[in-house]
Amino acid sequence: MVAVPILMYHDVQPDGAPIDGVAPEKRPYVLDRALFAAHLDAMAGMASLTVAGLVGAGCAPVGPAVVLTFDDGHVSNYTEAFPALAARKIVATFYVVAGRVGQGKTLSWAQMREMAAAGMEIGSHTLTHREPASLTEAELRHELRESKRLLEDGLGQAVVSLSSPTGFFNPRMSRLARAEGYTSLCFGHYGFVGSESDPFRLNRIAVKRSTPMAEVEAILAGDAAVVRRLRRAQMVRNGAKHLLGVRGYLALKGVLLRLRGAR
């Protein structure tokens, strides 16, 4: 079985730009342009696929492959990530919060249409980015259905890929995604994807500004030991989530990140 990493990125910024204007909980996920470029260069020789392309291939590409995904739809996905990807002929999936398109520092419709025309995939990151566990069944269905409708109307093409806000897996979301016409659901569990993977429970590997380059290279090489170590650390965090609840865990995480940023 070919072990395919689905990497999860967020924002990319010009080298050396201050991150003071970024919310503390988002700062670990803001990569400098040069670091992001180094990641892309490490993928040389690998096939790049969108999530829809991976699922269409039965999650079993013929040779070494990688899938890049971006959550939240920050405008830097267009100004920084898109040019770097296009220059290397690498495709990616961009998960956008449909209800925020064109607001603040979020991608615009024109930018997303340009990216889609160049081979990038636009997926849904729900309508409002609310935590799935906090929603009723009707509210969660609305988040999935309405975000899909808005994105398809604005892009003029089908939107079939979905990622979960906060990264926590929610069985209801998997079931509803299938019912609403999506073909996949990504969440935040560390692991590779292969032919036996459930398209509605796709693992991803979060990439942070603190992730060592050697670790990125090991993940690209399919090093299961590295991913197992990352998963063990994630299990500890999941224990805290279970004790505190999703909202309590996110609140504590935000406080700790603010304290760290103040040092």
Buried (B, 14 or more C-beta within 10 A) or exposed (E): EBBBBBBBBBBBBEEEBEBEEBEBBBBBBBBBBEBBBBBBEBBEEBBBBBBBBBBBBEBBBEEBBBBBBBBBBBBBBBBBBBEBBBEEEBBBBBBBBBBBBBEEBBBBBEBBBEBBEEBBBBBBBBBBBBBBBEBEEEEBBBBBBBBBBBBBEBBEEBBBBBBBBBBBBBEBBBBBBBEBBBBBBBBBBBBBBBEEBEBBBBBBBBBEBEBEEEBBBBBBEBBEEBBEBBBEEBEEEBEEBEEBBBEEBBEEBEEEBEEEEEE
